[in-house]
Structure formats: C-alpha cells, structure tokens
C-alpha cells in the first residue's frame, strides 16, 4: 500500500521548533528578524510577502518589508540590500522574484552570505557545491526535509532528479551528495535533453521531479516500490471545479499511487514547507549572529 507523505504535519512540527527558538532569542532581547525586499508591483510576489508575514508572526519571527519602486534602478536596489546587510538587527534577507526588467538580477549578490537565508547568491551556491556550511534554496531543502522527517533512508540510495534548475535540481543534487546523515546518496540529474528518460527514472530508489510540466512522469517511468517526490506546481483547466482549474504536480498522481511505496501530493506536499524553512533559516542565522550554534545542524548544509 502506498504511503502519502504530506507536508502539513512536518511543517507544523518545524514551526513548533521555530517558535520555541524564537521565544528564547526574544527573551535575550534579540528576536530573529527577516527582511523581505519587494521591488515593483508583481502581484504574486506581493501575495507571497503577505504569506511570509503571516507565518512569521505565528512563530515569533519579526519581519521588515522593504518596498521599492521599480524606478529606483539597479543601484538603488543594491544600496537598499547593502544597508540591510549591514544592519545588525536583521538576520535574514530575501529578495522577491521576479524583478522588474529594469533591475539587473545581480543585485541579489549584495545580500551578506550569513543573511542569505534562501540560498540565492552565487557565494551560497558555491559553498553548497563545496559541501561547506551555508543556506540552500528552501525548495531544495524542503525535499530533503520531507525525506528525513518521513523516515526515508537517503544514504546509499540512488536518487534521480528530473530538472536542473538553480533553485531545485542543482542545489538538491549537492545537498543529497553531502557527507552527512542527510546525504550520502548516489545522484543522477536528468533534464530536457536527457535521452531515454524513462530508463533513468525507472532505476531510481528515490525519484524527485521538478520540471513544471503536468504528467512529465507517468506510471511506466517509475520503479515499483520507489519513493516519489513531486515538486511541480501546475494549474490545469478543469471546468468541473468552482475555480475552473485545479493544481497538479509533475507526476501522474494516480499512477504513483499504484506503483510507488511513498508519494508526496500536490498540493499539500513539498510546497507546504518552503516558507517554514525560510523562517527556520532566519532563526539559525539569528542564533549564529548571537554566537550560538544551530542545535541540530538543520537549515544549512555542512
């Protein structure tokens, strides 16, 4: 029988841990603070920012939203981020994407490495590649967290990742390759130019799919008994629903229920954890700023 590994119970457990840690720091007069830089008026970014604020308030993480007009230019955004990087009260910084076309994407590099809680800078990704301590992109971290908290052994397993993005596929591969209790996997990364994709996916002990395309992986592409982690979020038309659409992943869910030993649902799976891990990383950064170690080493690679 297939086990459906849901993200909500895992996120709830992590939020309790964050709330406890935040209360400790607040008692010492230095509550964790996350700065959210929002440039322009992208509706999706504005909604996500509100979500971060709501979730942060529930676990005792303070937020500071820095709204900037797109007309401020690349230099203006760089200076705003640099100020936050110098501000000792700020422990974490996230730059909302996408940026307006008038702003150079390189502005993200002004985030101080120790405050890059979403693993967005080249430096953070380089440290991750070397296996050194850093924060990784939260969606990639969420996949590892789902596996670890779902009591799925990673060490020595063959993990096949479909998708090579800089926010999921590539960082996830490096997280899983680490010499740690949360890594030591053998990793294959597939992409749009991979030949005979099904040959690779059907060989996976753990299959992670993150390509942003519905039904990218169907039943015959999964090894019976494999663990299937679906990272995709796709909106497809469905006139039979109230909204006229429904959200599905990259994996054919019905097929996975028949063949996999464990599967994550969409919605309700990996995506449930991303904001929570952003807040956990902010707590970890605050602890380090105060001279304390991250108790369990989670929230960062190394």
Beta strands, then each sheet from edge to edge (+ up, - down):
strand 1: 3-4
strand 2: 33-39
strand 3: 62-68
strand 4: 92-95
strand 5: 158-162
strand 6: 186-190
strand 7: 206-209
strand 8: 227-230
strand 9: 234-237
strand 10: 245-248
strand 11: 262-263
sheet 1: 1+ 11+ 8+ 7+ 5+ 6+
sheet 2: 3+ 2+ 4+
sheet 3: 9+ 10-
end
